[in-house]
Structure formats: C-alpha cells, structure tokens
Amino acid sequence: MIALDFLDYVIGSSKLDNKIKERYEIASNNSRLLGTEQAIEMALTQSKLTEAEKKLIRGTFASVRASEPVPDFKALTEIDSIVAASALPLEIKEYYLSASTKIAALTVDFIIVVKLIKDNQKLTPAQQEKYREHPDFAKTLNCKFTIQVSTTQL
C-alpha cells in the first residue's frame, strides 16, 4: 500500500497530461478495490444467500466501484459488513468504507433530485420527460421500493 500511495503522489504531482492522470487514478482505485472484491466473493461463496441476493450484492459493489448511485442500501450495508469483518488490511478497509460513504451520500442526493424533478409542478411534461429519459432516473424509479424503504431507515 505504501508503494501505491507513493506512486499516486508521483503521478498526481507530475506534469503528465490530465487524461493520463485520470486513467492512472481509475487504475489505482481499481487496484485498491480488487482485494475488496475478492473478499466479497469469498464471503458470498461461503454464504447461504440466494443467487439473486448474491447478484444484487455484486451489482451494488460494481456501482460503488464505478462511483455510481446504488440501487439498494441494504446490499451496500451488507457489503460494508463483509469488508469490515474481512482480513483485508486496515488501509484497504478504510479506503472502501470511505468510497461506500461517498456513494451512499451520492445516492441520497440523487434520490432527492429525482423526487424534486418528479414532483416539480413548474416543469412542463416535456421537461419532466427529458429528465425521465436519463438512464439513472429510470434505474432509480425501478428501485423505488427499495430506495423508499432504505431512506426511511436513514
């Protein structure tokens, strides 16, 4: 981890093209999350969850990895528990839990925006439809029950 942190600093402070720096940052983040993914897979292999539940957890982790809103807070909480109980180094756990917290906040923000768009009486039907066509908006509406339950728990 120290070597990766050092390399992050070297690349971040270099005069490389910003596109190269962005690609490196993605690779660095993925490298840090690779061990997390392996710990999740090991836990899922040993679990008694249904295939549908395992698929939801994998999909939720993919959303965290891609820095996208998650469709299910319960699955995110389960992943948080898996990571916290794993034998991963503390630095990796902290990195993942930081990413998880940011994604949870992003998801809540996204839900609020979707609700505001949906409930906004000032938007014309055509304007509302424009927002509804966005893939993330549709994904959120498809997960409406899960999100409503989860936000009441928050």
DOFIVO-125149 format. One record per atom (N, C-alpha, C): atom name; x, y, z. Coordinates in Angstrom, 1 decimal. Example, Ala and Ser with C-alpha at 12.3 -4.5 7.8 and 13.67 -1.06 7.14 Angstrom:
2
node atom:N c1:13.2 c2:-5.7 c3:7.8 $
node atom:CA c1:12.3 c2:-4.5 c3:7.8 $
node atom:C c1:13.2 c2:-3.3 c3:7.8 $
node atom:N c1:12.8 c2:-2.2 c3:7.1 $
node atom:CA c1:13.7 c2:-1.1 c3:7.1 $
node atom:C c1:12.9 c2:0.0 c3:7.9 $
# end
This chain:
154
node atom:N c1:0.8 c2:-1.2 c3:0.0 $
node atom:CA c1:0.0 c2:0.0 c3:0.0 $
node atom:C c1:0.9 c2:1.3 c3:0.0 $
node atom:N c1:1.9 c2:1.2 c3:0.7 $
node atom:CA c1:2.8 c2:2.4 c3:0.8 $
node atom:C c1:3.3 c2:2.7 c3:-0.6 $
node atom:N c1:3.7 c2:1.7 c3:-1.4 $
node atom:CA c1:4.2 c2:1.9 c3:-2.7 $
node atom:C c1:3.2 c2:2.5 c3:-3.6 $
node atom:N c1:1.9 c2:2.0 c3:-3.5 $
node atom:CA c1:0.8 c2:2.6 c3:-4.3 $
node atom:C c1:0.5 c2:4.0 c3:-3.9 $
node atom:N c1:0.6 c2:4.3 c3:-2.6 $
node atom:CA c1:0.4 c2:5.7 c3:-2.2 $
node atom:C c1:1.5 c2:6.6 c3:-2.7 $
node atom:N c1:2.7 c2:6.1 c3:-2.7 $
node atom:CA c1:3.8 c2:6.9 c3:-3.3 $
node atom:C c1:3.6 c2:7.1 c3:-4.8 $
node atom:N c1:3.3 c2:6.1 c3:-5.5 $
node atom:CA c1:3.0 c2:6.2 c3:-6.9 $
node atom:C c1:1.9 c2:7.1 c3:-7.2 $
node atom:N c1:0.8 c2:7.1 c3:-6.4 $
node atom:CA c1:-0.3 c2:8.1 c3:-6.5 $
node atom:C c1:0.2 c2:9.5 c3:-6.4 $
node atom:N c1:1.1 c2:9.7 c3:-5.5 $
node atom:CA c1:1.7 c2:11.1 c3:-5.3 $
node atom:C c1:2.5 c2:11.5 c3:-6.5 $
node atom:N c1:3.4 c2:10.6 c3:-6.9 $
node atom:CA c1:4.3 c2:10.9 c3:-8.0 $
node atom:C c1:3.5 c2:11.2 c3:-9.3 $
node atom:N c1:2.5 c2:10.4 c3:-9.6 $
node atom:CA c1:1.7 c2:10.7 c3:-10.8 $
node atom:C c1:0.8 c2:11.9 c3:-10.6 $
node atom:N c1:0.3 c2:12.1 c3:-9.4 $
node atom:CA c1:-0.6 c2:13.3 c3:-9.2 $
node atom:C c1:0.2 c2:14.6 c3:-9.2 $
node atom:N c1:1.4 c2:14.6 c3:-8.8 $
node atom:CA c1:2.2 c2:15.8 c3:-8.9 $
node atom:C c1:3.1 c2:16.0 c3:-10.1 $
node atom:N c1:2.9 c2:15.0 c3:-11.0 $
node atom:CA c1:3.7 c2:15.1 c3:-12.2 $
node atom:C c1:3.1 c2:16.1 c3:-13.2 $
node atom:N c1:3.8 c2:16.3 c3:-14.3 $
node atom:CA c1:3.3 c2:17.2 c3:-15.4 $
node atom:C c1:2.7 c2:16.4 c3:-16.5 $
node atom:N c1:2.3 c2:15.2 c3:-16.2 $
node atom:CA c1:1.7 c2:14.4 c3:-17.3 $
node atom:C c1:0.4 c2:15.0 c3:-17.7 $
node atom:N c1:-0.1 c2:14.6 c3:-18.9 $
node atom:CA c1:-1.4 c2:15.0 c3:-19.4 $
node atom:C c1:-2.5 c2:14.6 c3:-18.5 $
node atom:N c1:-3.5 c2:15.5 c3:-18.3 $
node atom:CA c1:-4.6 c2:15.2 c3:-17.4 $
node atom:C c1:-5.3 c2:13.9 c3:-17.7 $
node atom:N c1:-5.4 c2:13.5 c3:-19.0 $
node atom:CA c1:-6.1 c2:12.3 c3:-19.4 $
node atom:C c1:-5.3 c2:11.1 c3:-18.9 $
node atom:N c1:-4.0 c2:11.2 c3:-18.9 $
node atom:CA c1:-3.2 c2:10.1 c3:-18.4 $
node atom:C c1:-3.3 c2:10.0 c3:-16.9 $
node atom:N c1:-3.4 c2:11.1 c3:-16.2 $
node atom:CA c1:-3.5 c2:11.1 c3:-14.8 $
node atom:C c1:-4.9 c2:10.5 c3:-14.4 $
node atom:N c1:-5.9 c2:10.9 c3:-15.1 $
node atom:CA c1:-7.3 c2:10.3 c3:-14.9 $
node atom:C c1:-7.3 c2:8.8 c3:-15.1 $
node atom:N c1:-6.7 c2:8.4 c3:-16.1 $
node atom:CA c1:-6.6 c2:6.9 c3:-16.3 $
node atom:C c1:-5.8 c2:6.2 c3:-15.2 $
node atom:N c1:-4.8 c2:6.8 c3:-14.8 $
node atom:CA c1:-4.0 c2:6.2 c3:-13.7 $
node atom:C c1:-4.8 c2:6.2 c3:-12.4 $
node atom:N c1:-5.6 c2:7.3 c3:-12.2 $
node atom:CA c1:-6.4 c2:7.3 c3:-10.9 $
node atom:C c1:-7.4 c2:6.2 c3:-11.0 $
node atom:N c1:-8.1 c2:5.9 c3:-12.1 $
node atom:CA c1:-9.0 c2:4.8 c3:-12.2 $
node atom:C c1:-8.3 c2:3.5 c3:-12.0 $
node atom:N c1:-7.2 c2:3.3 c3:-12.6 $
node atom:CA c1:-6.4 c2:2.1 c3:-12.3 $
node atom:C c1:-6.0 c2:1.9 c3:-10.9 $
node atom:N c1:-5.6 c2:3.0 c3:-10.3 $
node atom:CA c1:-5.2 c2:2.9 c3:-8.8 $
node atom:C c1:-6.4 c2:2.6 c3:-8.0 $
node atom:N c1:-7.5 c2:3.2 c3:-8.2 $
node atom:CA c1:-8.7 c2:2.9 c3:-7.5 $
node atom:C c1:-9.1 c2:1.4 c3:-7.7 $
node atom:N c1:-9.1 c2:1.0 c3:-8.9 $
node atom:CA c1:-9.5 c2:-0.4 c3:-9.2 $
node atom:C c1:-8.5 c2:-1.4 c3:-8.5 $
node atom:N c1:-7.2 c2:-1.0 c3:-8.4 $
node atom:CA c1:-6.3 c2:-1.9 c3:-7.8 $
node atom:C c1:-6.6 c2:-2.0 c3:-6.3 $
node atom:N c1:-6.9 c2:-0.9 c3:-5.7 $
node atom:CA c1:-7.3 c2:-0.9 c3:-4.2 $
node atom:C c1:-8.6 c2:-1.7 c3:-4.0 $
node atom:N c1:-9.5 c2:-1.7 c3:-4.9 $
node atom:CA c1:-10.7 c2:-2.4 c3:-4.7 $
node atom:C c1:-10.7 c2:-3.8 c3:-5.1 $
node atom:N c1:-9.6 c2:-4.3 c3:-5.8 $
node atom:CA c1:-9.5 c2:-5.7 c3:-6.2 $
node atom:C c1:-9.5 c2:-6.6 c3:-5.0 $
node atom:N c1:-8.8 c2:-6.3 c3:-4.0 $
node atom:CA c1:-8.8 c2:-7.1 c3:-2.8 $
node atom:C c1:-10.1 c2:-7.2 c3:-2.1 $
node atom:N c1:-10.8 c2:-6.0 c3:-2.2 $
node atom:CA c1:-12.2 c2:-5.9 c3:-1.6 $
node atom:C c1:-13.1 c2:-6.8 c3:-2.3 $
node atom:N c1:-13.0 c2:-6.8 c3:-3.7 $
node atom:CA c1:-13.9 c2:-7.7 c3:-4.5 $
node atom:C c1:-13.6 c2:-9.1 c3:-4.2 $
node atom:N c1:-12.4 c2:-9.5 c3:-4.0 $
node atom:CA c1:-12.0 c2:-10.9 c3:-3.7 $
node atom:C c1:-12.6 c2:-11.3 c3:-2.3 $
node atom:N c1:-12.5 c2:-10.4 c3:-1.3 $
node atom:CA c1:-13.1 c2:-10.7 c3:0.0 $
node atom:C c1:-14.6 c2:-10.9 c3:-0.1 $
node atom:N c1:-15.3 c2:-10.0 c3:-0.9 $
node atom:CA c1:-16.7 c2:-10.1 c3:-1.1 $
node atom:C c1:-17.0 c2:-11.5 c3:-1.7 $
node atom:N c1:-16.3 c2:-11.8 c3:-2.8 $
node atom:CA c1:-16.6 c2:-13.1 c3:-3.5 $
node atom:C c1:-16.4 c2:-14.3 c3:-2.5 $
node atom:N c1:-15.4 c2:-14.2 c3:-1.7 $
node atom:CA c1:-15.1 c2:-15.3 c3:-0.7 $
node atom:C c1:-16.3 c2:-15.4 c3:0.2 $
node atom:N c1:-16.7 c2:-14.3 c3:0.7 $
node atom:CA c1:-17.9 c2:-14.3 c3:1.7 $
node atom:C c1:-19.2 c2:-14.8 c3:1.0 $
node atom:N c1:-19.4 c2:-14.4 c3:-0.3 $
node atom:CA c1:-20.6 c2:-14.8 c3:-1.0 $
node atom:C c1:-20.5 c2:-16.3 c3:-1.2 $
node atom:N c1:-19.3 c2:-16.9 c3:-1.5 $
node atom:CA c1:-19.2 c2:-18.3 c3:-1.8 $
node atom:C c1:-19.6 c2:-19.1 c3:-0.5 $
node atom:N c1:-19.2 c2:-18.6 c3:0.7 $
node atom:CA c1:-19.5 c2:-19.3 c3:1.9 $
node atom:C c1:-20.9 c2:-19.0 c3:2.5 $
node atom:N c1:-21.6 c2:-18.0 c3:1.9 $
node atom:CA c1:-22.9 c2:-17.6 c3:2.4 $
node atom:C c1:-24.0 c2:-18.5 c3:2.0 $
node atom:N c1:-25.1 c2:-18.4 c3:2.6 $
node atom:CA c1:-26.3 c2:-19.1 c3:2.3 $
node atom:C c1:-27.3 c2:-18.3 c3:1.5 $
node atom:N c1:-26.8 c2:-17.2 c3:0.9 $
node atom:CA c1:-27.7 c2:-16.3 c3:0.2 $
node atom:C c1:-28.1 c2:-16.9 c3:-1.1 $
node atom:N c1:-29.3 c2:-16.5 c3:-1.6 $
node atom:CA c1:-29.8 c2:-17.0 c3:-2.9 $
node atom:C c1:-28.9 c2:-16.3 c3:-4.0 $
node atom:N c1:-29.0 c2:-16.9 c3:-5.2 $
node atom:CA c1:-28.2 c2:-16.4 c3:-6.3 $
node atom:C c1:-28.7 c2:-14.9 c3:-6.6 $
node atom:N c1:-30.0 c2:-14.7 c3:-6.4 $
node atom:CA c1:-30.5 c2:-13.3 c3:-6.7 $
node atom:C c1:-29.9 c2:-12.3 c3:-5.7 $
node atom:N c1:-29.8 c2:-12.7 c3:-4.4 $
node atom:CA c1:-29.2 c2:-11.8 c3:-3.4 $
node atom:C c1:-27.7 c2:-11.6 c3:-3.7 $
node atom:N c1:-27.0 c2:-12.7 c3:-4.1 $
node atom:CA c1:-25.6 c2:-12.6 c3:-4.4 $
node atom:C c1:-25.4 c2:-11.6 c3:-5.6 $
node atom:N c1:-26.3 c2:-11.8 c3:-6.6 $
node atom:CA c1:-26.2 c2:-10.9 c3:-7.8 $
node atom:C c1:-26.4 c2:-9.4 c3:-7.4 $
node atom:N c1:-27.4 c2:-9.2 c3:-6.5 $
node atom:CA c1:-27.6 c2:-7.8 c3:-6.1 $
node atom:C c1:-26.4 c2:-7.2 c3:-5.4 $
node atom:N c1:-25.8 c2:-8.0 c3:-4.5 $
node atom:CA c1:-24.6 c2:-7.6 c3:-3.8 $
node atom:C c1:-23.4 c2:-7.3 c3:-4.8 $
node atom:N c1:-23.2 c2:-8.2 c3:-5.8 $
node atom:CA c1:-22.2 c2:-8.0 c3:-6.8 $
node atom:C c1:-22.5 c2:-6.7 c3:-7.6 $
node atom:N c1:-23.8 c2:-6.5 c3:-8.0 $
node atom:CA c1:-24.1 c2:-5.3 c3:-8.8 $
node atom:C c1:-24.0 c2:-4.0 c3:-8.0 $
node atom:N c1:-24.3 c2:-4.1 c3:-6.7 $
node atom:CA c1:-24.1 c2:-3.0 c3:-5.8 $
node atom:C c1:-22.6 c2:-2.6 c3:-5.7 $
node atom:N c1:-21.8 c2:-3.6 c3:-5.6 $
node atom:CA c1:-20.3 c2:-3.4 c3:-5.5 $
node atom:C c1:-19.8 c2:-2.8 c3:-6.8 $
node atom:N c1:-20.4 c2:-3.3 c3:-7.9 $
node atom:CA c1:-20.0 c2:-2.7 c3:-9.2 $
node atom:C c1:-20.4 c2:-1.2 c3:-9.3 $
node atom:N c1:-21.5 c2:-0.8 c3:-8.7 $
node atom:CA c1:-21.9 c2:0.6 c3:-8.7 $
node atom:C c1:-20.9 c2:1.4 c3:-7.8 $
node atom:N c1:-20.5 c2:0.8 c3:-6.7 $
node atom:CA c1:-19.6 c2:1.5 c3:-5.8 $
node atom:C c1:-18.2 c2:1.7 c3:-6.5 $
node atom:N c1:-17.8 c2:0.6 c3:-7.2 $
node atom:CA c1:-16.6 c2:0.7 c3:-7.9 $
node atom:C c1:-16.6 c2:1.7 c3:-9.1 $
node atom:N c1:-17.8 c2:1.9 c3:-9.7 $
node atom:CA c1:-17.9 c2:2.8 c3:-10.8 $
node atom:C c1:-18.3 c2:4.2 c3:-10.3 $
node atom:N c1:-18.4 c2:4.4 c3:-9.0 $
node atom:CA c1:-18.8 c2:5.7 c3:-8.4 $
node atom:C c1:-20.2 c2:6.2 c3:-8.8 $
node atom:N c1:-21.1 c2:5.2 c3:-8.9 $
node atom:CA c1:-22.5 c2:5.5 c3:-9.3 $
node atom:C c1:-23.4 c2:5.3 c3:-8.1 $
node atom:N c1:-24.6 c2:5.9 c3:-8.2 $
node atom:CA c1:-25.6 c2:5.7 c3:-7.1 $
node atom:C c1:-25.9 c2:4.2 c3:-7.1 $
node atom:N c1:-26.2 c2:3.7 c3:-5.9 $
node atom:CA c1:-26.5 c2:2.2 c3:-5.7 $
node atom:C c1:-28.0 c2:2.0 c3:-5.7 $
node atom:N c1:-28.5 c2:0.9 c3:-6.2 $
node atom:CA c1:-29.9 c2:0.6 c3:-6.2 $
node atom:C c1:-30.5 c2:0.1 c3:-4.9 $
node atom:N c1:-29.6 c2:-0.3 c3:-4.0 $
node atom:CA c1:-30.2 c2:-0.9 c3:-2.8 $
node atom:C c1:-29.2 c2:-0.6 c3:-1.6 $
node atom:N c1:-29.7 c2:0.1 c3:-0.6 $
node atom:CA c1:-28.9 c2:0.4 c3:0.6 $
node atom:C c1:-28.7 c2:-0.8 c3:1.4 $
node atom:N c1:-29.6 c2:-1.7 c3:1.4 $
node atom:CA c1:-29.4 c2:-2.9 c3:2.3 $
node atom:C c1:-28.2 c2:-3.7 c3:1.7 $
node atom:N c1:-28.1 c2:-3.9 c3:0.4 $
node atom:CA c1:-26.9 c2:-4.6 c3:-0.2 $
node atom:C c1:-25.6 c2:-3.8 c3:0.1 $
node atom:N c1:-25.7 c2:-2.5 c3:0.1 $
node atom:CA c1:-24.5 c2:-1.7 c3:0.4 $
node atom:C c1:-24.1 c2:-1.9 c3:1.9 $
node atom:N c1:-25.0 c2:-2.0 c3:2.8 $
node atom:CA c1:-24.8 c2:-2.2 c3:4.2 $
node atom:C c1:-24.2 c2:-3.6 c3:4.4 $
node atom:N c1:-24.7 c2:-4.6 c3:3.6 $
node atom:CA c1:-24.1 c2:-6.0 c3:3.7 $
node atom:C c1:-22.7 c2:-6.0 c3:3.2 $
node atom:N c1:-22.4 c2:-5.3 c3:2.2 $
node atom:CA c1:-21.0 c2:-5.2 c3:1.7 $
node atom:C c1:-20.1 c2:-4.6 c3:2.7 $
node atom:N c1:-20.6 c2:-3.5 c3:3.3 $
node atom:CA c1:-19.9 c2:-2.8 c3:4.4 $
node atom:C c1:-19.5 c2:-3.8 c3:5.5 $
node atom:N c1:-20.5 c2:-4.6 c3:5.9 $
node atom:CA c1:-20.2 c2:-5.6 c3:6.9 $
node atom:C c1:-19.2 c2:-6.6 c3:6.5 $
node atom:N c1:-19.3 c2:-7.1 c3:5.3 $
node atom:CA c1:-18.4 c2:-8.1 c3:4.7 $
node atom:C c1:-17.0 c2:-7.6 c3:4.8 $
node atom:N c1:-16.8 c2:-6.3 c3:4.3 $
node atom:CA c1:-15.5 c2:-5.7 c3:4.3 $
node atom:C c1:-15.0 c2:-5.5 c3:5.7 $
node atom:N c1:-15.8 c2:-5.0 c3:6.6 $
node atom:CA c1:-15.4 c2:-4.7 c3:8.0 $
node atom:C c1:-14.9 c2:-6.0 c3:8.7 $
node atom:N c1:-15.6 c2:-7.1 c3:8.4 $
node atom:CA c1:-15.3 c2:-8.4 c3:9.0 $
node atom:C c1:-14.2 c2:-9.2 c3:8.3 $
node atom:N c1:-13.7 c2:-8.7 c3:7.2 $
node atom:CA c1:-12.7 c2:-9.4 c3:6.4 $
node atom:C c1:-11.3 c2:-9.3 c3:7.0 $
node atom:N c1:-10.4 c2:-10.0 c3:6.4 $
node atom:CA c1:-9.0 c2:-10.0 c3:6.8 $
node atom:C c1:-8.2 c2:-9.0 c3:6.0 $
node atom:N c1:-8.9 c2:-8.1 c3:5.3 $
node atom:CA c1:-8.2 c2:-7.1 c3:4.5 $
node atom:C c1:-7.4 c2:-6.2 c3:5.4 $
node atom:N c1:-6.3 c2:-5.6 c3:4.9 $
node atom:CA c1:-5.5 c2:-4.6 c3:5.6 $
node atom:C c1:-6.4 c2:-3.4 c3:6.0 $
node atom:N c1:-6.1 c2:-2.8 c3:7.1 $
node atom:CA c1:-6.9 c2:-1.7 c3:7.6 $
node atom:C c1:-7.0 c2:-0.6 c3:6.5 $
node atom:N c1:-5.9 c2:-0.3 c3:5.8 $
node atom:CA c1:-5.9 c2:0.8 c3:4.8 $
node atom:C c1:-6.9 c2:0.5 c3:3.7 $
node atom:N c1:-7.0 c2:-0.8 c3:3.3 $
node atom:CA c1:-8.0 c2:-1.1 c3:2.2 $
node atom:C c1:-9.4 c2:-1.0 c3:2.8 $
node atom:N c1:-9.6 c2:-1.5 c3:4.0 $
node atom:CA c1:-11.0 c2:-1.3 c3:4.6 $
node atom:C c1:-11.4 c2:0.1 c3:4.7 $
node atom:N c1:-10.5 c2:1.0 c3:5.1 $
node atom:CA c1:-10.8 c2:2.4 c3:5.2 $
node atom:C c1:-11.0 c2:3.0 c3:3.9 $
node atom:N c1:-10.3 c2:2.6 c3:2.9 $
node atom:CA c1:-10.5 c2:3.1 c3:1.5 $
node atom:C c1:-11.8 c2:2.8 c3:1.0 $
node atom:N c1:-12.2 c2:1.5 c3:1.2 $
node atom:CA c1:-13.5 c2:1.0 c3:0.7 $
node atom:C c1:-14.6 c2:1.7 c3:1.5 $
node atom:N c1:-14.5 c2:1.8 c3:2.8 $
node atom:CA c1:-15.6 c2:2.4 c3:3.6 $
node atom:C c1:-15.7 c2:3.9 c3:3.3 $
node atom:N c1:-14.7 c2:4.6 c3:3.0 $
node atom:CA c1:-14.7 c2:5.9 c3:2.5 $
node atom:C c1:-15.5 c2:6.0 c3:1.2 $
node atom:N c1:-15.2 c2:5.1 c3:0.3 $
node atom:CA c1:-15.9 c2:5.1 c3:-1.0 $
node atom:C c1:-17.4 c2:4.8 c3:-0.8 $
node atom:N c1:-17.7 c2:3.9 c3:0.1 $
node atom:CA c1:-19.0 c2:3.5 c3:0.4 $
node atom:C c1:-19.8 c2:4.6 c3:0.9 $
node atom:N c1:-19.2 c2:5.4 c3:1.8 $
node atom:CA c1:-19.9 c2:6.5 c3:2.4 $
node atom:C c1:-20.2 c2:7.6 c3:1.4 $
node atom:N c1:-19.2 c2:7.8 c3:0.5 $
node atom:CA c1:-19.5 c2:8.8 c3:-0.6 $
node atom:C c1:-20.6 c2:8.4 c3:-1.5 $
node atom:N c1:-20.6 c2:7.1 c3:-1.8 $
node atom:CA c1:-21.7 c2:6.6 c3:-2.7 $
node atom:C c1:-23.0 c2:6.6 c3:-2.0 $
node atom:N c1:-23.1 c2:6.3 c3:-0.8 $
node atom:CA c1:-24.4 c2:6.5 c3:0.0 $
node atom:C c1:-24.9 c2:7.9 c3:-0.1 $
node atom:N c1:-24.0 c2:8.8 c3:0.1 $
node atom:CA c1:-24.4 c2:10.3 c3:0.1 $
node atom:C c1:-24.8 c2:10.6 c3:-1.3 $
node atom:N c1:-24.0 c2:10.2 c3:-2.3 $
node atom:CA c1:-24.4 c2:10.5 c3:-3.7 $
node atom:C c1:-25.8 c2:9.9 c3:-4.1 $
node atom:N c1:-26.0 c2:8.7 c3:-3.6 $
node atom:CA c1:-27.3 c2:8.0 c3:-3.9 $
node atom:C c1:-28.5 c2:8.8 c3:-3.2 $
node atom:N c1:-28.3 c2:9.3 c3:-2.0 $
node atom:CA c1:-29.3 c2:10.1 c3:-1.3 $
node atom:C c1:-29.5 c2:11.4 c3:-2.1 $
node atom:N c1:-28.5 c2:12.0 c3:-2.5 $
node atom:CA c1:-28.6 c2:13.3 c3:-3.3 $
node atom:C c1:-29.3 c2:13.0 c3:-4.6 $
node atom:N c1:-29.0 c2:11.9 c3:-5.2 $
node atom:CA c1:-29.6 c2:11.6 c3:-6.5 $
node atom:C c1:-31.1 c2:11.3 c3:-6.3 $
node atom:N c1:-31.5 c2:10.6 c3:-5.2 $
node atom:CA c1:-32.9 c2:10.3 c3:-4.9 $
node atom:C c1:-33.6 c2:11.6 c3:-4.7 $
node atom:N c1:-33.0 c2:12.6 c3:-4.0 $
node atom:CA c1:-33.7 c2:13.8 c3:-3.7 $
node atom:C c1:-33.9 c2:14.6 c3:-5.1 $
node atom:N c1:-32.9 c2:14.6 c3:-5.9 $
node atom:CA c1:-33.0 c2:15.3 c3:-7.2 $
node atom:C c1:-34.1 c2:14.6 c3:-8.0 $
node atom:N c1:-34.1 c2:13.3 c3:-8.1 $
node atom:CA c1:-35.2 c2:12.6 c3:-8.9 $
node atom:C c1:-36.6 c2:12.9 c3:-8.3 $
node atom:N c1:-36.7 c2:12.9 c3:-7.0 $
node atom:CA c1:-38.0 c2:13.3 c3:-6.4 $
node atom:C c1:-38.4 c2:14.7 c3:-6.7 $
node atom:N c1:-37.4 c2:15.6 c3:-6.7 $
node atom:CA c1:-37.7 c2:17.0 c3:-7.0 $
node atom:C c1:-38.2 c2:17.2 c3:-8.4 $
node atom:N c1:-37.5 c2:16.5 c3:-9.3 $
node atom:CA c1:-37.9 c2:16.5 c3:-10.7 $
node atom:C c1:-39.3 c2:15.9 c3:-10.9 $
node atom:N c1:-39.5 c2:14.8 c3:-10.3 $
node atom:CA c1:-40.8 c2:14.1 c3:-10.4 $
node atom:C c1:-42.0 c2:15.0 c3:-9.9 $
node atom:N c1:-41.7 c2:15.6 c3:-8.7 $
node atom:CA c1:-42.8 c2:16.4 c3:-8.1 $
node atom:C c1:-42.9 c2:17.8 c3:-8.5 $
node atom:N c1:-41.9 c2:18.3 c3:-9.3 $
node atom:CA c1:-41.9 c2:19.7 c3:-9.6 $
node atom:C c1:-43.1 c2:20.1 c3:-10.6 $
node atom:N c1:-43.9 c2:20.9 c3:-10.1 $
node atom:CA c1:-45.1 c2:21.4 c3:-10.9 $
node atom:C c1:-44.7 c2:22.4 c3:-11.9 $
node atom:N c1:-43.6 c2:23.1 c3:-11.7 $
node atom:CA c1:-43.2 c2:24.1 c3:-12.6 $
node atom:C c1:-42.6 c2:23.6 c3:-14.0 $
node atom:N c1:-42.2 c2:22.3 c3:-13.9 $
node atom:CA c1:-41.6 c2:21.7 c3:-15.1 $
node atom:C c1:-42.8 c2:21.3 c3:-16.0 $
node atom:N c1:-42.6 c2:21.5 c3:-17.3 $
node atom:CA c1:-43.7 c2:21.1 c3:-18.2 $
node atom:C c1:-43.5 c2:19.6 c3:-18.4 $
node atom:N c1:-44.6 c2:18.9 c3:-18.8 $
node atom:CA c1:-44.4 c2:17.4 c3:-19.1 $
node atom:C c1:-43.3 c2:17.1 c3:-20.0 $
node atom:N c1:-43.0 c2:17.9 c3:-21.0 $
node atom:CA c1:-41.9 c2:17.7 c3:-21.9 $
node atom:C c1:-40.6 c2:17.7 c3:-21.1 $
node atom:N c1:-40.4 c2:18.7 c3:-20.3 $
node atom:CA c1:-39.2 c2:18.9 c3:-19.5 $
node atom:C c1:-39.0 c2:17.7 c3:-18.5 $
node atom:N c1:-40.1 c2:17.3 c3:-17.9 $
node atom:CA c1:-40.0 c2:16.1 c3:-17.0 $
node atom:C c1:-39.6 c2:14.9 c3:-17.8 $
node atom:N c1:-40.2 c2:14.7 c3:-18.9 $
node atom:CA c1:-39.9 c2:13.6 c3:-19.8 $
node atom:C c1:-38.4 c2:13.5 c3:-20.2 $
node atom:N c1:-37.9 c2:14.7 c3:-20.4 $
node atom:CA c1:-36.4 c2:14.8 c3:-20.8 $
node atom:C c1:-35.6 c2:14.3 c3:-19.6 $
node atom:N c1:-35.9 c2:14.6 c3:-18.4 $
node atom:CA c1:-35.2 c2:14.1 c3:-17.3 $
node atom:C c1:-35.4 c2:12.6 c3:-17.1 $
node atom:N c1:-36.7 c2:12.2 c3:-17.3 $
node atom:CA c1:-37.0 c2:10.7 c3:-17.1 $
node atom:C c1:-36.3 c2:9.8 c3:-18.1 $
node atom:N c1:-35.9 c2:10.4 c3:-19.2 $
node atom:CA c1:-35.2 c2:9.6 c3:-20.3 $
node atom:C c1:-33.8 c2:9.3 c3:-19.8 $
node atom:N c1:-33.2 c2:10.0 c3:-18.8 $
node atom:CA c1:-31.9 c2:9.7 c3:-18.4 $
node atom:C c1:-31.9 c2:8.3 c3:-17.7 $
node atom:N c1:-30.9 c2:7.4 c3:-18.1 $
node atom:CA c1:-30.8 c2:6.1 c3:-17.6 $
node atom:C c1:-30.8 c2:5.9 c3:-16.1 $
node atom:N c1:-30.1 c2:6.8 c3:-15.4 $
node atom:CA c1:-30.1 c2:6.8 c3:-13.9 $
node atom:C c1:-31.4 c2:7.1 c3:-13.3 $
node atom:N c1:-32.2 c2:8.0 c3:-14.0 $
node atom:CA c1:-33.5 c2:8.3 c3:-13.5 $
node atom:C c1:-34.4 c2:7.0 c3:-13.5 $
node atom:N c1:-34.3 c2:6.3 c3:-14.7 $
node atom:CA c1:-35.1 c2:5.1 c3:-14.8 $
node atom:C c1:-34.7 c2:4.1 c3:-13.8 $
node atom:N c1:-33.4 c2:3.9 c3:-13.6 $
node atom:CA c1:-32.9 c2:2.9 c3:-12.7 $
node atom:C c1:-33.4 c2:3.2 c3:-11.3 $
node atom:N c1:-33.4 c2:4.5 c3:-10.9 $
node atom:CA c1:-33.9 c2:4.9 c3:-9.6 $
node atom:C c1:-35.4 c2:4.6 c3:-9.5 $
node atom:N c1:-36.2 c2:4.9 c3:-10.5 $
node atom:CA c1:-37.6 c2:4.6 c3:-10.4 $
node atom:C c1:-37.8 c2:3.1 c3:-10.3 $
node atom:N c1:-37.0 c2:2.3 c3:-11.0 $
node atom:CA c1:-37.2 c2:0.8 c3:-11.0 $
node atom:C c1:-36.9 c2:0.3 c3:-9.6 $
node atom:N c1:-36.1 c2:1.0 c3:-8.8 $
node atom:CA c1:-35.7 c2:0.6 c3:-7.5 $
node atom:C c1:-36.4 c2:1.4 c3:-6.4 $
node atom:N c1:-37.6 c2:1.9 c3:-6.8 $
node atom:CA c1:-38.3 c2:2.8 c3:-5.9 $
node atom:C c1:-38.6 c2:2.2 c3:-4.6 $
node atom:N c1:-39.1 c2:1.0 c3:-4.5 $
node atom:CA c1:-39.5 c2:0.4 c3:-3.3 $
node atom:C c1:-38.3 c2:0.2 c3:-2.3 $
node atom:N c1:-37.2 c2:-0.3 c3:-2.9 $
node atom:CA c1:-36.0 c2:-0.5 c3:-2.1 $
node atom:C c1:-35.5 c2:0.9 c3:-1.5 $
node atom:N c1:-35.5 c2:1.9 c3:-2.4 $
node atom:CA c1:-34.9 c2:3.2 c3:-2.0 $
node atom:C c1:-35.9 c2:3.8 c3:-1.0 $
node atom:N c1:-37.2 c2:3.7 c3:-1.2 $
node atom:CA c1:-38.1 c2:4.3 c3:-0.2 $
node atom:C c1:-37.9 c2:3.7 c3:1.2 $
node atom:N c1:-37.8 c2:2.4 c3:1.2 $
node atom:CA c1:-37.6 c2:1.7 c3:2.5 $
node atom:C c1:-36.3 c2:2.1 c3:3.1 $
node atom:N c1:-35.2 c2:2.2 c3:2.3 $
node atom:CA c1:-33.9 c2:2.5 c3:2.8 $
node atom:C c1:-33.8 c2:3.9 c3:3.3 $
node atom:N c1:-34.5 c2:4.9 c3:2.6 $
node atom:CA c1:-34.4 c2:6.2 c3:3.0 $
node atom:C c1:-35.1 c2:6.5 c3:4.3 $
node atom:N c1:-36.2 c2:5.7 c3:4.5 $
node atom:CA c1:-36.9 c2:5.9 c3:5.8 $
node atom:C c1:-36.1 c2:5.3 c3:6.9 $
node atom:N c1:-35.2 c2:4.4 c3:6.7 $
node atom:CA c1:-34.3 c2:3.8 c3:7.7 $
node atom:C c1:-33.2 c2:4.8 c3:8.0 $
node atom:N c1:-32.8 c2:5.7 c3:7.1 $
node atom:CA c1:-31.7 c2:6.6 c3:7.3 $
node atom:C c1:-32.3 c2:7.7 c3:8.2 $
# end
